[in-house]
């Protein structure tokens, strides 16, 4: 079992910090002190804080791209601008902070930190109803025009 997990983590290029984040989220959920609403809200605050530290481009699309580049949370990410949403498509098998695949969470339900984190960094709101798994991708929906304020340094 360990070698299969280690191989998967090596293929994903998971750093010890990525594993720490994913495992901490999984452990808090398994202890019963964390749910998806709390993860989303908390990660939105973390994203806002990171944008204050590292700067947020004035254009929300560029802010989302900056966040994915800066944080290196997955190996394959596309950011798309469609209609009234931005969509971040993550190749699921490349996500480095998945509480299930990396952190070992065995409980059912969603716990992905990316919708809140990315929305917070861009100064927008996640669309949790539009966020979904689509084949080999996790698709994160972020609402446009929901309060973005550029703070680029």
N, CA, C and O of each residue as an XYZ file, in Angstrom:
612
protein
N       0.827     -1.197      0.000
C       0.000      0.000      0.000
C       0.867      1.255      0.000
O       0.640      2.157     -0.806
N       1.857      1.329      0.891
C       2.678      2.529      0.987
C       3.350      2.861     -0.330
O       3.363      4.022     -0.739
N       3.913      1.859     -1.008
C       4.622      2.134     -2.252
C       3.674      2.668     -3.322
O       4.073      3.517     -4.119
N       2.427      2.190     -3.358
C       1.454      2.704     -4.330
C       1.123      4.156     -4.013
O       1.012      4.976     -4.924
N       0.964      4.483     -2.739
C       0.687      5.865     -2.343
C       1.887      6.741     -2.659
O       1.731      7.833     -3.205
N       3.081      6.275     -2.321
C       4.290      7.049     -2.576
C       4.464      7.296     -4.070
O       4.844      8.395     -4.473
N       4.192      6.296     -4.889
C       4.313      6.446     -6.333
C       3.322      7.496     -6.829
O       3.676      8.357     -7.635
N       2.100      7.426     -6.352
C       1.084      8.403     -6.749
C       1.509      9.815     -6.362
O       1.353     10.750     -7.147
N       2.041      9.970     -5.162
C       2.483     11.282     -4.700
C       3.675     11.766     -5.515
O       3.779     12.953     -5.824
N       4.567     10.856     -5.861
C       5.717     11.215     -6.692
C       5.260     11.656     -8.074
O       5.767     12.642     -8.609
N       4.301     10.933     -8.660
C       3.769     11.296     -9.974
C       3.080     12.659     -9.944
O       3.155     13.417    -10.911
N       2.416     12.967     -8.848
C       1.728     14.254     -8.699
C       2.698     15.385     -8.361
O       2.335     16.559     -8.434
N       3.934     15.029     -7.992
C       4.944     15.992     -7.549
C       4.500     16.722     -6.275
O       4.615     17.941     -6.151
N       3.994     15.924     -5.345
C       3.533     16.433     -4.061
C       4.737     16.739     -3.186
O       5.594     15.880     -2.973
N       4.799     17.960     -2.684
C       5.850     18.340     -1.741
C       5.387     17.992     -0.332
O       4.200     17.735     -0.133
N       6.276     17.975      0.644
C       5.838     17.749      2.019
C       4.788     18.770      2.475
O       3.891     18.426      3.244
N       4.890     20.009      2.012
C       3.896     21.014      2.395
C       2.525     20.695      1.802
O       1.508     20.855      2.477
N       2.486     20.245      0.545
C       1.212     19.824     -0.052
C       0.612     18.681      0.770
O      -0.571     18.708      1.107
N       1.437     17.673      1.091
C       0.955     16.519      1.851
C       0.457     16.946      3.229
O      -0.534     16.412      3.727
N       1.141     17.904      3.840
C       0.720     18.417      5.136
C      -0.678     19.034      5.047
O      -1.542     18.734      5.871
N      -0.899     19.889      4.057
C      -2.196     20.560      3.902
C      -3.299     19.532      3.664
O      -4.327     19.561      4.341
N      -3.097     18.630      2.714
C      -4.105     17.626      2.383
C      -4.393     16.712      3.577
O      -5.547     16.389      3.856
N      -3.340     16.302      4.272
C      -3.509     15.411      5.423
C      -4.176     16.111      6.594
O      -4.984     15.507      7.299
N      -3.848     17.379      6.809
C      -4.479     18.143      7.890
C      -5.974     18.296      7.633
O      -6.784     18.103      8.541
N      -6.343     18.639      6.406
C      -7.764     18.753      6.078
C      -8.477     17.427      6.302
O      -9.558     17.393      6.890
N      -7.876     16.331      5.833
C      -8.474     15.011      6.007
C      -8.613     14.660      7.486
O      -9.653     14.151      7.903
N      -7.589     14.924      8.278
C      -7.632     14.589      9.702
C      -8.694     15.401     10.444
O      -9.425     14.862     11.275
N      -8.776     16.702     10.141
C      -9.801     17.526     10.790
C     -11.198     17.034     10.439
O     -12.083     17.019     11.295
N     -11.403     16.630      9.190
C     -12.716     16.115      8.768
C     -13.024     14.805      9.476
O     -14.141     14.596      9.950
N     -12.034     13.923      9.547
C     -12.250     12.638     10.207
C     -12.519     12.803     11.700
O     -13.215     11.979     12.293
N     -11.979     13.854     12.315
C     -12.242     14.144     13.728
C     -13.614     14.794     13.930
O     -14.068     14.957     15.062
N     -14.267     15.162     12.831
C     -15.607     15.727     12.921
C     -15.656     17.222     13.164
O     -16.713     17.760     13.495
N     -14.530     17.901     13.005
C     -14.509     19.344     13.270
C     -14.466     20.172     11.991
O     -14.260     21.385     12.044
N     -14.659     19.530     10.845
C     -14.540     20.243      9.583
C     -15.565     19.706      8.597
O     -15.768     18.497      8.486
N     -16.210     20.626      7.883
C     -17.097     20.229      6.800
C     -16.815     21.115      5.589
O     -15.982     22.019      5.658
N     -17.500     20.858      4.494
C     -17.234     21.570      3.245
C     -17.499     23.062      3.360
O     -16.748     23.864      2.805
N     -18.542     23.443      4.063
C     -18.853     24.873      4.222
C     -17.739     25.592      4.981
O     -17.364     26.707      4.619
N     -17.216     24.972      6.015
C     -16.131     25.582      6.793
C     -14.855     25.646      5.959
O     -14.152     26.656      5.980
N     -14.549     24.574      5.223
C     -13.357     24.570      4.367
C     -13.457     25.688      3.340
O     -12.499     26.435      3.140
N     -14.600     25.807      2.692
C     -14.767     26.823      1.653
C     -14.607     28.222      2.223
O     -13.875     29.040      1.667
N     -15.287     28.502      3.329
C     -15.213     29.827      3.956
C     -13.800     30.132      4.454
O     -13.283     31.228      4.238
N     -13.191     29.177      5.108
C     -11.832     29.373      5.631
C     -10.822     29.561      4.512
O      -9.966     30.442      4.585
N     -10.917     28.740      3.483
C      -9.976     28.847      2.373
C     -10.171     30.151      1.602
O      -9.217     30.682      1.033
N     -11.396     30.668      1.582
C     -11.622     31.958      0.939
C     -10.837     33.043      1.682
O     -10.242     33.922      1.059
N     -10.840     32.976      2.999
C     -10.068     33.932      3.810
C      -8.565     33.746      3.586
O      -7.822     34.724      3.509
N      -8.126     32.506      3.483
C      -6.706     32.232      3.205
C      -6.328     32.808      1.842
O      -5.282     33.443      1.703
N      -7.173     32.590      0.842
C      -6.912     33.138     -0.488
C      -6.820     34.655     -0.472
O      -5.946     35.231     -1.120
N      -7.713     35.304      0.261
C      -7.676     36.766      0.383
C      -6.357     37.207      1.012
O      -5.730     38.162      0.554
N      -5.949     36.512      2.051
C      -4.692     36.853      2.738
C      -3.491     36.665      1.813
O      -2.593     37.505      1.775
N      -3.480     35.561      1.070
C      -2.379     35.326      0.135
C      -2.326     36.410     -0.944
O      -1.243     36.811     -1.372
N      -3.482     36.878     -1.378
C      -3.489     37.949     -2.385
C      -2.949     39.248     -1.806
O      -2.348     40.042     -2.529
N      -3.153     39.475     -0.517
C      -2.582     40.657      0.134
C      -1.062     40.535      0.231
O      -0.342     41.518      0.052
N      -0.590     39.353      0.509
C       0.854     39.125      0.657
C       1.557     39.176     -0.696
O       2.594     39.826     -0.831
N       0.999     38.494     -1.700
C       1.682     38.323     -2.984
C       1.171     39.224     -4.094
O       1.759     39.258     -5.176
N       0.099     39.947     -3.852
C      -0.456     40.845     -4.855
C      -1.483     40.158     -5.728
O      -1.333     38.998     -6.110
N      -2.530     40.906     -6.033
C      -3.621     40.406     -6.855
C      -3.718     41.263     -8.113
O      -3.949     42.468     -8.014
N      -3.548     40.673     -9.285
C      -3.756     41.438    -10.517
C      -5.160     42.031    -10.555
O      -6.101     41.455    -10.009
N      -5.293     43.176    -11.195
C      -6.591     43.855    -11.274
C      -7.615     43.043    -12.069
O      -8.808     43.095    -11.773
N      -7.156     42.297    -13.074
C      -8.049     41.467    -13.882
C      -8.291     40.144    -13.151
O      -7.336     39.425    -12.858
N      -9.567     39.805    -12.847
C      -9.850     38.565    -12.113
C      -9.334     37.304    -12.796
O      -8.883     36.374    -12.128
N      -9.400     37.270    -14.136
C      -8.886     36.105    -14.856
C      -7.389     35.956    -14.620
O      -6.900     34.850    -14.390
N      -6.665     37.060    -14.676
C      -5.230     37.028    -14.405
C      -4.951     36.684    -12.937
O      -3.958     36.024    -12.631
N      -5.817     37.129    -12.044
C      -5.655     36.783    -10.625
C      -5.780     35.279    -10.423
O      -5.006     34.686     -9.670
N      -6.743     34.663    -11.085
C      -6.904     33.213    -10.980
C      -5.691     32.482    -11.563
O      -5.213     31.501    -10.993
N      -5.211     32.964    -12.687
C      -4.012     32.346    -13.273
C      -2.807     32.523    -12.363
O      -2.008     31.600    -12.205
N      -2.671     33.697    -11.766
C      -1.558     33.946    -10.843
C      -1.628     33.003     -9.649
O      -0.614     32.442     -9.234
N      -2.819     32.830     -9.101
C      -2.981     31.943     -7.940
C      -2.581     30.516     -8.282
O      -1.881     29.868     -7.505
N      -3.018     30.015     -9.440
C      -2.669     28.636     -9.797
C      -1.180     28.490    -10.062
O      -0.591     27.465     -9.718
N      -0.562     29.497    -10.669
C       0.887     29.459    -10.915
C       1.673     29.586     -9.615
O       2.629     28.846     -9.384
N       1.273     30.511     -8.784
C       1.971     30.795     -7.537
C       1.942     29.609     -6.576
O       2.965     29.252     -5.991
N       0.777     29.006     -6.418
C       0.603     27.976     -5.408
C       0.951     26.565     -5.884
O       1.148     25.668     -5.064
N       1.027     26.362     -7.201
C       1.399     25.052     -7.748
C       0.614     23.917     -7.083
O       1.194     22.934     -6.620
N      -0.707     24.069     -7.045
C      -1.556     23.105     -6.360
C      -1.876     21.875     -7.199
O      -2.357     20.867     -6.681
N      -1.607     21.964     -8.489
C      -1.850     20.830     -9.380
C      -0.886     20.920    -10.554
O      -0.360     21.986    -10.875
N      -0.671     19.779    -11.180
C       0.257     19.735    -12.300
C      -0.346     20.201    -13.602
O       0.377     20.673    -14.481
N      -1.655     20.081    -13.750
C      -2.307     20.471    -14.996
C      -3.580     21.246    -14.681
O      -4.558     20.684    -14.188
N      -3.553     22.552    -14.974
C      -4.673     23.447    -14.666
C      -4.934     24.351    -15.870
O      -4.003     24.884    -16.474
N      -6.204     24.514    -16.206
C      -6.621     25.471    -17.233
C      -7.608     26.438    -16.599
O      -8.464     26.029    -15.814
N      -7.493     27.716    -16.935
C      -8.430     28.720    -16.433
C      -9.178     29.269    -17.635
O      -8.567     29.763    -18.582
N     -10.506     29.181    -17.596
C     -11.339     29.603    -18.720
C     -12.315     30.693    -18.290
O     -12.773     30.717    -17.147
N     -12.622     31.586    -19.210
C     -13.583     32.668    -19.022
C     -14.777     32.365    -19.914
O     -14.684     32.474    -21.136
N     -15.908     31.982    -19.305
C     -17.113     31.663    -20.080
C     -18.342     32.239    -19.401
O     -18.571     32.039    -18.208
N     -19.117     32.952    -20.181
C     -20.388     33.499    -19.721
C     -20.210     34.292    -18.422
O     -19.445     35.256    -18.386
N     -20.907     33.894    -17.363
C     -20.848     34.646    -16.114
C     -19.979     33.967    -15.056
O     -20.111     34.240    -13.863
N     -19.083     33.075    -15.507
C     -18.207     32.335    -14.596
C     -16.786     32.240    -15.156
O     -16.554     32.349    -16.360
N     -15.865     32.034    -14.244
C     -14.531     31.561    -14.594
C     -14.528     30.096    -14.185
O     -15.067     29.734    -13.139
N     -13.924     29.264    -15.009
C     -13.832     27.840    -14.703
C     -12.366     27.449    -14.640
O     -11.586     27.737    -15.547
N     -12.018     26.798    -13.567
C     -10.668     26.285    -13.398
C     -10.773     24.771    -13.532
O     -11.412     24.113    -12.711
N     -10.146     24.223    -14.566
C     -10.177     22.786    -14.815
C      -8.856     22.177    -14.358
O      -7.792     22.497    -14.887
N      -8.945     21.306    -13.383
C      -7.779     20.634    -12.822
C      -7.834     19.169    -13.244
O      -8.838     18.495    -13.012
N      -6.773     18.678    -13.855
C      -6.706     17.241    -14.118
C      -6.615     16.585    -12.740
O      -5.627     16.749    -12.024
N      -7.654     15.847    -12.386
C      -7.815     15.320    -11.030
C      -6.588     14.570    -10.526
O      -6.182     14.749     -9.378
N      -6.006     13.749    -11.359
C      -4.870     12.926    -10.915
C      -3.601     13.742    -10.683
O      -2.597     13.198    -10.225
N      -3.632     15.057    -10.997
C      -2.457     15.902    -10.772
C      -2.619     16.833     -9.577
O      -1.691     17.568     -9.238
N      -3.801     16.813     -8.924
C      -4.015     17.699     -7.771
C      -3.097     17.284     -6.630
O      -2.996     16.105     -6.292
N      -2.438     18.264     -6.051
C      -1.445     17.995     -5.004
C      -1.970     18.184     -3.588
O      -1.280     17.838     -2.629
N      -3.191     18.732     -3.434
C      -3.703     18.949     -2.076
C      -5.068     18.300     -1.857
O      -5.792     18.681     -0.938
N      -5.422     17.334     -2.682
C      -6.707     16.647     -2.539
C      -6.745     15.902     -1.202
O      -5.909     15.033     -0.953
N      -7.716     16.239     -0.341
C      -7.802     15.552      0.946
C      -8.032     14.047      0.813
O      -7.687     13.289      1.720
N      -8.603     13.609     -0.295
C      -8.846     12.182     -0.493
C      -7.629     11.486     -1.097
O      -7.079     10.563     -0.496
N      -7.210     11.920     -2.271
C      -6.130     11.233     -2.990
C      -4.772     11.419     -2.332
O      -3.953     10.500     -2.340
N      -4.519     12.594     -1.761
C      -3.228     12.867     -1.135
C      -3.307     12.710      0.379
O      -2.416     12.124      0.994
N      -4.369     13.231      0.975
C      -4.501     13.227      2.434
C      -5.059     11.950      3.029
O      -5.019     11.769      4.246
N      -5.583     11.055      2.191
C      -6.071      9.771      2.678
C      -7.455      9.801      3.300
O      -7.824      8.856      3.997
N      -8.235     10.852      3.075
C      -9.581     10.947      3.642
C     -10.435      9.797      3.129
O     -10.513      9.553      1.925
N     -11.071      9.099      4.056
C     -11.888      7.952      3.678
C     -13.372      8.230      3.813
O     -14.185      7.377      3.457
N     -13.749      9.392      4.315
C     -15.152      9.734      4.462
C     -15.707     10.257      3.145
O     -14.981     10.831      2.333
N     -16.988     10.053      2.949
C     -17.614     10.514      1.708
C     -17.893     12.015      1.770
O     -17.792     12.643      2.825
N     -18.240     12.562      0.630
C     -18.570     13.981      0.546
C     -17.401     14.807      0.048
O     -16.274     14.323     -0.060
N     -17.694     16.074     -0.254
C     -16.678     16.992     -0.784
C     -15.909     17.666      0.348
O     -16.437     17.917      1.431
N     -14.642     17.948      0.055
C     -13.822     18.693      1.008
C     -12.746     19.493      0.284
O     -11.781     19.937      0.906
N     -12.901     19.677     -1.011
C     -11.890     20.358     -1.819
C     -11.684     21.802     -1.347
O     -12.647     22.561     -1.243
N     -10.438     22.182     -1.062
C     -10.157     23.548     -0.625
C     -10.024     24.549     -1.775
O     -10.010     25.757     -1.534
N      -9.928     24.075     -3.014
C      -9.642     24.962     -4.139
C     -10.730     25.994     -4.458
O     -10.382     27.140     -4.743
N     -12.022     25.658     -4.427
C     -13.009     26.698     -4.760
C     -12.883     27.939     -3.876
O     -12.847     29.058     -4.388
N     -12.818     27.760     -2.578
C     -12.681     28.902     -1.676
C     -11.347     29.602     -1.822
O     -11.294     30.831     -1.861
N     -10.272     28.839     -1.905
C      -8.923     29.395     -1.998
C      -8.759     30.263     -3.247
O      -8.287     31.396     -3.162
N      -9.146     29.731     -4.392
C      -8.984     30.470     -5.643
C      -9.925     31.667     -5.723
O      -9.529     32.743     -6.169
N     -11.174     31.480     -5.292
C     -12.126     32.596     -5.293
C     -11.639     33.701     -4.370
O     -11.705     34.878     -4.724
N     -11.153     33.336     -3.194
C     -10.646     34.332     -2.247
C      -9.458     35.086     -2.810
O      -9.366     36.303     -2.651
N      -8.551     34.387     -3.462
C      -7.380     35.038     -4.047
C      -7.809     36.049     -5.115
O      -7.225     37.127     -5.223
N      -8.825     35.698     -5.900
C      -9.298     36.581     -6.977
C     -10.277     37.641     -6.476
O     -10.658     38.529     -7.239
N     -10.692     37.566     -5.205
C     -11.651     38.524     -4.675
C     -13.067     38.279     -5.172
O     -13.869     39.208     -5.272
N     -13.369     37.021     -5.482
C     -14.675     36.640     -5.999
C     -15.319     35.605     -5.093
O     -14.801     35.305     -4.017
N     -16.454     35.057     -5.529
C     -17.149     34.037     -4.749
C     -17.184     32.729     -5.530
O     -17.379     32.724     -6.745
N     -16.994     31.620     -4.819
C     -17.091     30.329     -5.498
C     -18.550     30.007     -5.795
O     -19.450     30.433     -5.072
N     -18.769     29.263     -6.849
C     -20.100     28.751     -7.172
C     -20.056     27.260     -6.862
O     -19.651     26.454     -7.700
N     -20.468     26.905     -5.671
C     -20.353     25.517     -5.240
C     -21.293     24.593     -5.999
O     -21.007     23.405     -6.151
N     -22.412     25.129     -6.477
C     -23.330     24.321     -7.286
C     -22.726     24.012     -8.652
O     -22.977     22.945     -9.214
N     -21.931     24.936     -9.191
C     -21.313     24.748    -10.499
C     -19.998     24.002    -10.438
O     -19.475     23.593    -11.475
N     -19.446     23.815     -9.239
C     -18.197     23.083     -9.062
C     -18.527     21.602     -9.080
O     -19.440     21.143     -8.395
N     -17.753     20.852     -9.891
C     -18.119     19.450    -10.077
C     -16.928     18.621    -10.563
O     -15.882     19.157    -10.927
N     -17.114     17.340    -10.558
C     -16.166     16.399    -11.164
C     -16.695     16.102    -12.553
O     -17.876     15.791    -12.709
N     -15.850     16.193    -13.558
C     -16.257     15.968    -14.938
C     -15.230     15.044    -15.584
O     -14.234     15.505    -16.142
N     -15.472     13.756    -15.506
C     -14.527     12.777    -16.053
C     -13.198     12.845    -15.329
O     -13.133     12.621    -14.120
N     -12.136     13.152    -16.060
C     -10.789     13.197    -15.491
C     -10.449     14.565    -14.903
O      -9.309     14.802    -14.504
N     -11.428     15.462    -14.849
C     -11.189     16.818    -14.360
C     -12.071     17.157    -13.154
O     -13.199     16.682    -13.026
N     -11.523     17.981    -12.293
C     -12.336     18.666    -11.288
C     -12.514     20.072    -11.862
O     -11.537     20.723    -12.232
N     -13.753     20.532    -11.934
C     -14.059     21.832    -12.516
C     -14.554     22.742    -11.395
O     -15.569     22.476    -10.752
N     -13.815     23.809    -11.184
C     -14.133     24.766    -10.124
C     -14.764     25.985    -10.773
O     -14.172     26.613    -11.650
N     -15.972     26.313    -10.333
C     -16.701     27.455    -10.888
C     -16.580     28.642     -9.940
O     -16.821     28.528     -8.738
N     -16.201     29.780    -10.511
C     -16.069     31.025     -9.744
C     -16.979     32.063    -10.395
O     -16.911     32.280    -11.605
N     -17.825     32.702     -9.596
C     -18.744     33.710    -10.113
C     -17.995     34.969    -10.509
O     -17.120     35.435     -9.780
N     -18.341     35.518    -11.664
C     -17.788     36.809    -12.077
C     -18.533     37.922    -11.346
O     -19.629     37.723    -10.822
N     -17.915     39.081    -11.326
C     -18.564     40.287    -10.809
C     -19.159     40.108     -9.421
O     -20.296     40.506     -9.168
N     -18.388     39.508     -8.525
C     -18.889     39.307     -7.166
C     -17.987     39.989     -6.144
O     -17.753     39.457     -5.058
N     -17.480     41.174     -6.500
C     -16.761     41.940     -5.517
C     -15.263     42.018     -5.687
O     -14.575     42.328     -4.714
N     -14.709     41.758     -6.862
C     -13.261     41.784     -7.071
C     -12.708     43.190     -6.910
O     -13.259     44.164     -7.422
N     -11.608     43.264     -6.187
C     -10.884     44.521     -6.021
C      -9.412     44.225     -6.244
O      -8.811     43.469     -5.481
N      -8.838     44.798     -7.257
C      -7.422     44.579     -7.545
C      -6.521     45.196     -6.506
O      -6.747     46.319     -6.057
N      -5.481     44.445     -6.119
C      -4.490     44.943     -5.151
C      -3.094     44.577     -5.609
O      -2.240     44.225     -4.795
N      -2.867     44.656     -6.874
C      -1.565     44.240     -7.415
C      -0.455     45.073     -6.822
O      -0.566     46.294     -6.714
N       0.613     44.410     -6.439
C       1.769     45.080     -5.864
C       2.776     45.383     -6.928
O       3.829     45.951     -6.639
